[in-house]
């Protein structure tokens, strides 16, 4: 059986630098920053390389989103911390990056009968009037899969690329065993 190829769409990672930031000061010292405290409590900083965006909070927490790999998310956070240092903020703690969510897509080489899958699988939600995909809450690995009639799968909630790959393999095996793929 050929391995299902997944594509990473987004990696969300975070770190906490364990210190408070003056976001107004950082906003003045850094370019490509959006900061509107009346609208949102953090500032948004966009990187071109790797392409990602970061939310920087006064608490010292940084959330990076939009990276296409875990390595890119870690690199983005390193670069953001470097930019904050360049802005004159002394950072005492080495950032420990935690992957919060890996979003990946895959394609099963068949159309899916979502009505039959909703009946055959536990832990599903399928309301085609509300949303065209079937929501399947997988327990191992603990992820949420969106299955579409076209055979496309979106995996969200994975903590690693391996979890996303395993989820795609598991759903494929499960659907085959039930005669639904």
Helices and strands as residue ranges (DSSP letters): E 6-16, H 23-29, E 33-34, E 42-47, E 52-57, E 61-67, H 70-86, E 98-107, H 114-120, E 124-125, E 134-138, E 143-147, E 152-158, H 161-177
